[in-house]
Amino acid sequence: EYANYRKRVERDRAVAHELAVASVLSELLSTLDDIDRAAQHNELSGGFKSVADQLINTTTRIGLEKYGVDGDAFDPQIHEALMHETSADVAVPTASKILQPGYKYKERILRPARVAVTDPES
């Protein structure tokens, strides 16, 4: 009985640790978005670039994963549709434009990718 109790406590401790890390990473998402926007406008330079690179490397090492690529099949489990259009160029619902990338930590979605969806014409 004690062995089962110990296993349960260890499992609960691991879940609590994962939730704490996910909470901290969730708070950093807006900062990572700002870094991405600055990089897109070529405004990352000097010391700020060094700090941005260290922050991205640290969050990646901890296990934060960025996802969402233009042209991925639309999955409502990991994408949030913000815009909708139809086109004869696609055969299945497609995330045609990533408006904001999604992030996940381990198997937990911290933020769904916000996308424009293109459906096939009927």
Number of C-alpha atoms within 10 A of each C-alpha: 5 7 8 9 10 11 11 12 12 12 12 12 12 12 12 12 12 14 14 12 15 21 12 10 20 18 11 13 18 11 13 16 13 12 20 16 13 15 14 10 8 9 13 18 12 8 9 12 15 12 14 20 13 12 16 15 13 12 16 13 10 14 15 23 16 14 16 22 15 14 15 14 18 21 13 10 9 18 24 21 19 12 14 13 12 14 12 10 10 15 12 12 19 20 27 21 17 22 17 17 18 22 21 20 21 13 7 12 18 20 19 19 27 20 25 21 24 25 19 14 12 6
